[in-house]
Amino acid sequence: MARHMRAAGDDVLVAANPDYRMLAAGERLPFLPVGESLTDMAPDSSKAPNRVKAYFDVCEKIIIRPLESIVRDLLDNVTDSDVLVANPIQPAAALVSRIRGIPWITASPTSWDIPTPDHMPMHYPVRSLGRWVNQAAWDLLYWEMDRRYLGVAAEVWRKTGLPGKPKSLLELALSPSRILFLVSPLFVHRRQLPANATVTGHVPFDTIRVFRGRRELERYLDDGEPPIVFRAPPNLKVSEFQEMAAQICQDLGQRGVFLDMNAEEEGVQGPLWVQRYVPLTVLAPRAKVGVHYGGLGTCVAFAEAGKPAVVTPTHLDQFENARALDALNAAVTLPWQRLNRRRLTVAIDKAMTLTAEAKAAGARLSEERGAETASALLKAEADRLVSSAP
């Protein structure tokens, strides 16, 4: 969106954690580092012994703990801004909007984390108990988030001199003016969205061009056939899934790339090239098939690259994402409860026959031109908000 708005003659400033500095520099976009580096966090919290505690620890580290410093950095740099655009997980924008009197718009890459009456199912054990239990679980999650962190946000609110105090973190997450979902309608699985929400269509992910191990990856990719890319489901041990992936590659006579933040060793290991992190926008276009658990970003990365997938969903929106790819005949779904070497081998073998359908799905996404739509909506909304300001 920043690129498109700059091309239209608007001034933009990208404020994000320091990890995105090189990405912004590559696009020659003005950049303001705020918050803490995500690379300083512990490895993949989804595989921590206590995943609930790990989830809250990550929320505290990247959202709550640096909140006051992020607000301070933004206040010093947005004085002349016409509008703020922020992800719903960043409450600093709501505070700065109130302090500076600058309109604020929410832009989210997904719709599943926005509360509505038909809320997205949680983890499989909760999901299987029905809608009302599922809704109660979400209510409990939001209550716990407020119990842990609302006091911190309220203290920052008080220090800035704002009257009153926030009633919930959701008040700081969703703009009352406009919410943009930067995603294809194919991956919006909600029947009820907020009245001020708009689905823009597919917005391509930015490509991180510089990362550790890129030269080694390029040499590996250039040295043979496109590989099968494996990402371990969060409910399986990394070492066990890596061993399964290696055996499957041997059975099928294929090469593979195995990605997991908790991989013990990196480099070539038998038929696999193992790495803790590679941007999927770089890897997916060079892959033969993607094997993953259905997170929206991963689904979109392989879909926009026109590559088929095997999806093993475990929780949240992953089931619906898998169904969306199934409807396009661009993926094979294998429930994680049935996942074993034989079934995954059969699923991968079938997915390799869906090349034409996957390419058609990628072409469909590229035709949506969501970035242009989002930028136009954002500019129109900003003009409206500025003109109506007192």
N, C-alpha and C positions, 0 to 999 in steps of 0.2 A: 504493500500500500504506500509506503514511504517513497519508493522509487516512482510509482505512478503519479503521486501527488507532486513530487519534485519536477517530474517531466511536464506537468501541467502548469508549472510556474509558481507553485507554493513553496514556502520555506518549511523545512521539517527538521526535527531533532529526535533521534532515536535514543531513548533512555532505557538501559537494560543492564543486567549483571555483566561484570567485566569479561566473561567468556565470549560475548558477542562483539567485542571490539574489532577483531580482525574481519568478521563478516561485514560489519558496517563500513570498515575501511575499504574492503574490496569493492563495495558499491559507491564509495566516496560520499557516504552519508554522514553528516555531523553526528557525533556519538557522545553520550553522557553516561559514564559508568556509575551505576547505583547498586547498592546491596552487595552481597558476597558472591564469590565465585562458586558455581555449582560443582566444579571439579574438586573442591576441597571437601565435599561431602563424603560420607562413607560409601563404599560400593553398594550397588543395587539393593535398596532397602526392601524390595519385594521378597528377597530370600533371607532376610534377617530372622533369627529365632523367634522373636516376637514382632510380627509384621505390623500389628496395630500400633504398638509403641513406636516402631521405626517410622511409621507414617506420620504420627504426630511430631516426632523429633525432626523430621525433614520439614514439615510445615513450619515449625518454630524457627528452624535455622534460616530458611530462605524467604519467609514471609513476615514473621512476627518480630524476631530479634532485630533485624535491620530496619524495621518500619520507621523509627524516628529519624535515622540518618537518611533514609530515602526521601522522606518528606522534606527534610532540610535541604538536600541536594536539589530536589525539584523546585522548591520555593525560590531558590537562588537563580534558577535558570529558565523559568517559564513565565516571568513577569509580563512579557509582551506577547504571549501565546494567545491564539484565538480559541483553541480547543485542545483538550487532553483526550487521548485514546489509550485505553488500558485493558489488560487481561482481567477477568473477574477475580483471579487469585491475588491481585495486587491492590490492597486497600488504600495505599498511599494516594492514588489518584483522586479518590473520593474526598479525602481530607484536603488535598491541595486545591481541588475544585472549589470547596467551600471557603477556604481561606482567601484565595485570590479572586474568587468570583468568575472563574473560567469554566465554561461548559465542559462536561465530561461525557464521553461515550464509551460503552463497553464493547470490546471486540474479542470474541472467543473463537478458538479453532475447533471447538466441539460444542454440542448442545447437551451432552449427557449430564454435565455438572450443574445445570440450571434447574432449580426446584420447580416442578409443576405437579398437578394432580396425578399425572401418569408417569411418575418418577421412574428413572432407569433402574432395572434390577441390579441388585448387589451381587456379592459372591454367590456361587452356585448353591451352597447349603441354605442360605437365606432366600435366594430366588425361588427355590423349589417349594418353599412353605406358603407361597401365595402373595398376592398384591398387598394385603393389609399388613402382614408381617414385614414385608419388604419396605413399605412406607414407614412403619414404626422404626425399622432399623436406620433408615435415613434420618428420621427425626431425631433419633438418639445420637447419631453422628454429629448433626448440626448443633445439638444441645451441648455435646462434649466439646466441640470446637469453641463455642461461646464460653463455656465454663473455663477452659484453659486460657483463651487468648483475648476475649473481649475486654478484660480489664486492662491489658497492655494497650490495646487500641484506644480505649477510653482515656487512658492516661496521656497518650500522645495527643488526643483530641483536646484534652484540658490544657496541656502545655501550649498549644497553638492559640488558645484564647477563644475557641469556638464555644458558643452557648450550648447548654444541654449536654447530651452524650449519646453515642450510638446505641440502639436497642439490640442489634445483632450484627455479626460480621457480614451477613447477607446484605444489610443496608449499605455496606461499604464495597460490595462486590458488583452490584447491578445498577447501572445508570438508570435514572428515571426518565431520561430523554430518549436514548436509543441504544439498542443492543444489536450488534452485527455478529452473525454466525458465519465465519469465514470457511465454509465447508460446502461440499456438494449436497444437494437434496437427497442424493442416494444414501448418505450417511447421517441423515437426520431422522431419527426413529421415534420422534415424539409427535403425538397427535395434538398436544396443547403446548403452545409456546407463549411467552409473554406477549401482550398486545403490542408492545413497542419493539418487537424483535423482527429482524429481516434475515433470511438466508441468502447469502450473496452468490453462492455457487463456488466451485472449486478454486481455491487460491493455491498455486504451486508453492511447495516448500522452497526456502532458500537453500542453496548448496554451500556447505562449508568446504572451502577449497583447500584449506591447510589443516592437517591433523597428523598426529603421530602415526607413523607406519604407512603413509600414503605411497611412498616409492616402492616399498615391499609389496603392498597390495597390487599396485599397477603391474609390477613384474610378474606376480602370481597370476593375475587375470590374463596377461598377454601370453602366458606360457602354455595355454591349453584351452579346452572347451569351457564355456560359461559354467560356473559352479552352482550347486544347490546351496542356498543360504539358510542356515539354521539359527533360530533364536529360541532358547530354552523356555518352556512354560515356567512360571514362577513357583508352581507347586512341585516341581521335580528337582532332584539334585543335579547340579550342573555337570558333575563328572559322569553321572549315569547317562544323561541325555547326550553328552559329547561322545561317549562310547557308542551309544545307539546310532548317532549320526554317522560316525566313522564306519560302522558295520553296514549301514544302509548304502553309503556311497560305494563301498566295496561290492555289495550285492548288485547294485545297478550299474557298476562300471563308470561312476561319475566322480567328479571332484566336488569338494564342498568348502564353504566358509562358515565357521562357527563363531557366533558373536555372543558374548556374555560378559558383563562387568565383573563377574566373579570367577572367570576362567583363571586357573592356576598358572598356566604357562602360555605364552604367545608364540606364534610362528607356525611353521609347517609341521604337522603331526600326522603321519600317514597320509590318508587321502584328504585331510582337512587342513585349511589355513585358519588358525585360531587367533582371534583378536578380541580385546575387551571392548573396543569401540571403533566403529567406522560409520560415517554418515550414510544413511541408506539412500540419500539422493545421489550419492556417488556410486554405491555398490549395486543398488537394484537394477539400473539400466544394463549392467554387465552380467546379471544373474540369469540362470535358467528357470529356477523356481524358488519361491520364498516359502520357508516353513516357519510359522510364527503363531502367536496366540491371539492375534486379532485386535491389538491396540489401534486406534484410529490412525495415528501417524504412520505406523508400519503398513497398514492396509493401503493407505493413500500412496505411500512411497512406491510400493510394488504395482499398484493399479495405474498410477500415472506413468510409470515406466513401461506399461503394457506387458507385465510379467504375471504368469499364473502363480497361485499360492495354495498351500495347505494350511488351513487355519484350525488351531486347537484352542477354542475360547475357554476361559475359566471364570470371568466375572465382568461386572459392569456392562459397558456397551459392546463388549467383544462378541457376544452372541448375535446381536443385531448387525454388527459390522460383517460378521461371517455370512449371515443371511443375505445381506446386500450384495456381497461378492458372488454368492451362490446364484442369486437371481440373474446376475449378468453372465453366469456360467464361466466365471473367471477364477474360480477357486473350488477346492474340495474341503469340506468341513469334516473334521475328525474330533468328536468330543474327547476331552482330555481324560475322562474316566475310562475310555476304551483304547487309549494310546499305548501301543507296544510296537516292537520292531516290525513285525509282519504287517500290521495294519497301516503303519506309517509308510512302509515301503510301497504297498499297494496304492495308497493315496497319492504319493509323490509320482508314481508311475502314471496314474490317471491324470494328475495335474499337468504333466509334460505334454499331454495331448490337447491342452486347452490354449495353445499359443495364440491362435487366431482370435478366439473370444477375448483373451486378455488384452490383445492389441486394440480390439474394438472398444473395450472398456476404457483404456487409456485415451483413445481418441475422443470418446464421449466426455471425459473429464476435461480435456484440453479445450473443448468447444464451449465450456461454460463461462470462461473468461471472468472468473470470480474476482480477480484482483482489480480489473477495470470497474466492475460493478461496485465493489466495496469502496474504491476510491471516489467514485462519483457520488455514492450515497453519503460518504463521510463528508465530502466537500459541501454537498447540498445541506446536510444537517448542520454542519458548522456555520454556514452562512445564515441559516434560519435562526440558530441559537444566538449568534452574534447580533443579528438585526433586531431580535426581540429582547435583548438584554436591556435592563434599565439604564 
